[in-house]
């Protein structure tokens, strides 16, 4: 996925692919948090969205998996929460994808916890 304006890092490419996968499955309230300036951060980016119900959350996760796999061949290092689909976490080392049901996202407030990062709200194509 070349970008003519700048040379994107692998982390940035993965984040964009995750967003694309979320948009393909109608993910809601898409946000990226750039954590590269925070020494204690566990990854370079968080990519976050919400789904309406467990089946929607699972479908978004599947969309992210398929989009990244097709473009890069990468599988997530770890996936947690897929069975109950209230909060699915997909760890790709350079990025961590969080897909929440709205109530869980409101409860855990990752955007507030990592407010020192650079938060970008994504205008969805949906």
KATA-V280222 format. One record per backbone hydrogen bond with DSSP energy under -0.5 kcal/mol. NH is the residue of the N-H (numbers start at 1). CO is the residue of the C=O. If there is no record, write none. Layout:
{{NH | CO} {NH | CO}}
//
This chain:
{{8 | 6} {13 | 9} {14 | 10} {15 | 11} {16 | 12} {17 | 13} {18 | 14} {19 | 15} {20 | 16} {21 | 17} {22 | 18} {23 | 19} {24 | 20} {25 | 21} {25 | 22} {26 | 23} {27 | 22} {28 | 50} {31 | 48} {32 | 120} {33 | 46} {34 | 118} {35 | 33} {35 | 44} {36 | 44} {38 | 35} {39 | 37} {41 | 38} {44 | 94} {45 | 94} {46 | 33} {47 | 96} {48 | 31} {49 | 98} {50 | 28} {51 | 100} {56 | 53} {57 | 53} {58 | 54} {59 | 55} {60 | 56} {61 | 57} {62 | 58} {63 | 59} {64 | 60} {65 | 61} {66 | 62} {67 | 63} {68 | 64} {69 | 65} {70 | 66} {71 | 67} {72 | 68} {73 | 68} {73 | 69} {74 | 68} {77 | 91} {78 | 91} {80 | 89} {85 | 81} {88 | 99} {89 | 80} {89 | 87} {90 | 97} {91 | 78} {91 | 89} {92 | 90} {92 | 95} {94 | 92} {96 | 45} {97 | 90} {98 | 47} {99 | 88} {100 | 49} {100 | 98} {101 | 86} {102 | 51} {104 | 101} {105 | 101} {106 | 102} {107 | 103} {108 | 104} {109 | 105} {112 | 109} {113 | 109} {114 | 110} {115 | 112} {117 | 114} {118 | 34} {119 | 117} {120 | 32} {122 | 30} {123 | 121} {124 | 122}}
//
